[in-house]
Amino acid sequence: MAVLNRFAGARAPANFYSSMFNYYALWKAFSSSSLSSEVDLKSTLLSRSSSSRPDLPMDRNVQWVFLGCPGVGKGTYASRLSSLLGVPHIATGDLVREELSSSGPLASQLAEIVSQGKLVSDEIIFDLLSKRLRASEAKGESGFILDGFPRTIRQAEILEGVTDIDLVVNLKLREEALLAKCLGRRICSECGGNYNITCIDIKDKEGRPELYMAPLLPPPNCASKLITRSDDTEAVVKERLRIYKETSQPVEDFYRKRGKLLEFDLPGGIPESWPKLLQALNLEDLNHKQSAAA
Ligand SMILES: Nc1ncnc2c1ncn2[C@@H]1O[C@H](COP(=O)(O)OP(=O)(O)O)[C@@H](O)[C@H]1O
């Protein structure tokens, strides 16, 4: 249970609450460019932390982050782990798409940014994330697995300043597979299920399979309702990959230096990768117990 104890060790460290003033000091460091939405995120996260006050012998749920290039499968694995651990899976890309499909005031601005593969401003992201965290708190949820956030060093610094992240899982996959996986991605317009019609089959020099990922085909009731994300075109995916390398890859180093990064090379599709990921996270027993109870 080494990894789980170290990272998922549910109890907040003893100095977590006494160091809140440091968080405030750190927060103030950003205040020259401070945005009201950042303040919202801070107060939301602090109020979530204070719901497990140190004088109450209460554990808190995991607070994890998933990093990785577009197409790597962050959503797939983060969502499976969130069901296993009983915490919400919060994907900022989903929050952006929900806002986009609403008739809210931000929709047209977001449509333009997303269609070019660019990053949305920190102000908008903090605002969407704060709202989402408040909604989950109102439902009595605690902990989270963040997917797609933080994506810049500034976002990482702000998050680090307002709450304790236990573990950052960095999913990695060969570059050749990423573009193909984005282009093969399909979503059921009715249930929101994620599928992939691409079969990745990369051979080594002797023609042996080096990376094989079977397609993830939809069940018959979703098959006629599949849609493609508007930003999953070749030109936009290439731009998202470029921006990831330039702006988001430094976030890996940020967490590596803090000893929070768990690198995970995907060995193949879900059948090969999921058990290995559970092993790396020391969650095999929990998975077995839940499967047996189901
Ligand atoms: N943390 C973030 N900061 C800025 N923009 C974001 C963030 N998360 C999502 N977005 C916006 O939403 C889009 C879709 O995000 P996501 O679904 O995570 O895509 P990807 O497949 O590229 O990881 C991004 O291209 C970006 O425009």
The ligand as a MOL file (V3000), in Angstrom:
LIG
                    3D

  0  0  0     0  0            999 V3000
M  V30 BEGIN CTAB
M  V30 COUNTS 27 29 0 0 0
M  V30 BEGIN ATOM
M  V30 1 N -7.2310 24.0290 -17.6180 0
M  V30 2 C -7.5530 24.5920 -18.8000 0
M  V30 3 N -7.0380 25.8110 -19.1270 0
M  V30 4 C -7.3590 26.4050 -20.2890 0
M  V30 5 N -8.1740 25.8730 -21.2040 0
M  V30 6 C -8.7150 24.6590 -20.9510 0
M  V30 7 C -8.4310 23.9670 -19.7210 0
M  V30 8 N -9.1170 22.7890 -19.7320 0
M  V30 9 C -9.7770 22.7440 -20.8900 0
M  V30 10 N -9.5490 23.8550 -21.6280 0
M  V30 11 C -10.1220 24.1710 -22.9590 0
M  V30 12 O -11.0280 23.1280 -23.3370 0
M  V30 13 C -10.5510 22.4390 -24.4980 0
M  V30 14 C -10.8720 20.9530 -24.3880 0
M  V30 15 O -10.2120 20.4290 -23.2570 0
M  V30 16 P -9.9690 18.8540 -23.0630 0
M  V30 17 O -11.2600 18.1500 -23.2640 0
M  V30 18 O -9.2770 18.6660 -21.7550 0
M  V30 19 O -9.0640 18.5200 -24.3090 0
M  V30 20 P -7.7710 17.6390 -24.6020 0
M  V30 21 O -8.3180 16.4580 -25.3430 0
M  V30 22 O -7.0010 18.5800 -25.5030 0
M  V30 23 O -7.0230 17.2620 -23.3560 0
M  V30 24 C -9.0740 22.7760 -24.5670 0
M  V30 25 O -8.5340 22.6880 -25.8770 0
M  V30 26 C -9.0600 24.2140 -24.0500 0
M  V30 27 O -9.5130 25.1170 -25.0360 0
M  V30 END ATOM
M  V30 BEGIN BOND
M  V30 1 1 1 2
M  V30 2 1 2 3
M  V30 3 2 2 7
M  V30 4 2 3 4
M  V30 5 1 4 5
M  V30 6 2 5 6
M  V30 7 1 6 7
M  V30 8 1 6 10
M  V30 9 1 7 8
M  V30 10 2 8 9
M  V30 11 1 9 10
M  V30 12 1 10 11
M  V30 13 1 11 12
M  V30 14 1 11 26
M  V30 15 1 12 13
M  V30 16 1 13 14
M  V30 17 1 13 24
M  V30 18 1 14 15
M  V30 19 1 15 16
M  V30 20 2 16 17
M  V30 21 1 16 18
M  V30 22 1 16 19
M  V30 23 1 19 20
M  V30 24 2 20 21
M  V30 25 1 20 22
M  V30 26 1 20 23
M  V30 27 1 24 25
M  V30 28 1 24 26
M  V30 29 1 26 27
M  V30 END BOND
M  V30 END CTAB
M  END
